[in-house]
Every structure is written in C-alpha cells, then in structure tokens.
Amino acid sequence: GWLSDAELQAKEEAEARKKKKKGKKGKAKEEKAKEAPKPPPSTRGS
C-alpha cells in the first residue's frame, strides 16, 4: 500500500532529522519552525 502524502513527508523528515543529528542548535531552530504548520496528530506517528 502507498503511504499518504503526510505519512511520506513525516518519514522523509524523520530520516532527514537522523542525518542532521550533528547540529543540535540548528535542529532546535528547525523544530520550532516545524511546530507551527504541523500535521494533525493522526498523521504524526513517532
């Protein structure tokens, strides 16, 4: 089965986050920016 766009995006973001684990300060800034337009809880798995 195909993942929905939201699920696919969440998966890509999770993998990008794993790769970017080095810069913690930059990551914190990104997390805050991402918090605003976050997907509904139902699509947020993790």
Secondary structure, DSSP 8 states (H G I E B T S, - for coil): ----HHHHHHHHHHHHHHHTTT-HHHHHHHHHHHHTT---GGG---
